[in-house]
Amino acid sequence: MKDNYEKKIIDFNEIEVPEIIYKYRSSENENHLRFIKNKEVFMAAPSMFEDPKDCKITTRYDLMTNEEAFRFGMKLSKIANPHFTEFQHINDSGKWVNQGIYKKPEFYSGYIQFVNEEYDKRRGILSLTAKPCLDEMWEKYADNSSGICIGYNTKILFKHLGGGGDVAYVDDLPLIMPAPIMDDIEAFHKTVYFKEKKWEFEQEYRASKFFQNPASIKDRQIPIPKEAFNRIILGKNIKNAEHIKEIVKTYIGDIPIYEQKNFC
């Protein structure tokens, strides 16, 4: 599934970002502690998210005009039938449009499911926030304040990951049309960086990565430089504070460690 998704990362130099950006984590889950011990981040697949619509906006093939459907059909024909002549591609696309295949339920249940599953295997998202003192985030993502909040130097982190940006929260998710009707960079941005307003409390920034091949768990574990770490905040209900302080010092070094009850 070849693509030019390397070009679809928001350049961190082109947007305003907060100086420090945060990730809420458990202090006891070993996979979460890998963020410190292995100096890495995890680029999650959209299927791992709680929000069933996150990165899963359905492309509206059914809204294409006949002309747009023909252009899309030509694209599909050239992928599926590389041995065809130009006339055969035109004939194949014409049949596809005349039969209205792109408007039939079986097309949606088959093709769209296939595309979503393939992208899910290859898309990686790192969810972050600019706000380290959000009670709902401490409760939801840091074990009811018994976890930690990792602060990163945003520009160092985003530069290492290839870019990042803030999430836009909207009443209605944007309309996504297939390429070549909608530029695939625009479609990518609208799919990844827009969420419904009910998630606005997260005040999210995110980085994204597209893997050329289906990504394993190991592929999604991305090492980052030690310099990307800025601070650690210990939850007000944390039970293993001394252990966290020890592993931070051992694996990252002398960065500030704060307590939520004093920091927030």
Summary of the structure (lengths in Angstrom):
residues: 264
radius of gyration: 21.7
end to end distance: 45.7
largest distance: 71.6
contacts: 790
relative contact order: 0.23
helix: 46%
strand: 19%
